[in-house]
């Protein structure tokens, strides 16, 4: 593991920033290729699960190239959004994407740390994060920050990878740990980043454990559902009214 690749299970901020800055040019392409387009459907399901209103103020944590924020803003013509991410290279691509889709006037992207969000208390009606919470060093702190940023009654949805069980799980682990890093490394030139991915998923809490972390941060009505046979998982929780 190089000094600029995060440690799975305890990712360092500087290493996370450096890794995503390096893979930003091929990030969207590899998401489509490695998931065979399934990541697009997963993001749609995440926004479905959020049940966002037409005028919602939306926070997108670890926004990356803003795919999830674009999907969320597309559901409400009067909604607005803020995306936060450590990587300047990812944010530049996300800002260009928002402009191309005519959403630049309704969304703002800022550099920031999920453990110390650059926002005031109770500013948002809804919050999302896709495939980013496991890259935060202190998950409990990030959950507490999202809880703080939501208004009473606000909702938080998390989309994250998980590991399926059974025979399908064994086959998937072979792809995830062997083939994905190879393909990701060939396309991006950063094999260490795509070796970090399966290692970080393996060390992430199970859906039940993560649900308990959300409850510990103050979220209620916490629930989760598996996607694609357990390859990914959606979590949802509300801030009490």
C-alpha positions, 0 to 999 in steps of 0.5 A: 500500500503506497503512502497516497492510498488510504488505509481500508477501515481507517482512511486518511483524509490526505490519502483519500483526497489524493486518490480521488484527484488521481482517478477523477479523469476516468471515474465516471467511465469506470463506474459505468464499465465495472458495474455494467451500468448498474450504478446508475440504477442504484442512484435512482433507487437511492433518490426513490428511497429518499422520497424528496419533495419538489422544493427540497434543500438537498445535501450530498455528502462525498458528492464526487462528480455529482451524479447523485446530486444531479439525479436528486435535483432532477426530481424537483424543479424547485429543489436546490442542492449542496455537494461536499467533497474532499477532492478538488478534481472530482468537484471540477468535473461535478461542476461541469456536469451540473452546468451541462445539465442546466443545474448550475443555478440550483446547486453549489459544490464546495470542498469540505470534510464529512466529519466537519461539514461547512454548513449551519444547523438544520439547513437541509430537508434531505441528505444523501451519500453514495459510495462515500461513507466508507471513505470517511475516517470517523463514520460516527462523526460524519453521521452526527454532522449530517444529523446536525445539518438536517432540519427536524423531520429531515431524511438521510439515505446512504447507498453503499457497497456490501458483500452478498452471501452464499454461492453468488457471494463467493463468485462476486468476491472473486470478481470484486477482489481479482478482476475489478482491480485489474480492469480498474487499474488498466483503465485508470492507471491506478491499480492501488485505488481499485484494490483499496475498493474491495478491501474497504468494503470488506472492512465496512460494517454490515447493514445491521451494524451500520443501522445501529451506528445511524441510530446511535447518531440520533436517527429514527425509523432506520431501515435498509434494503439490499440491492442486486442480490446484496452487492449494494445496500440502501440505508434510510433514517430520519431526524426526529421532528 
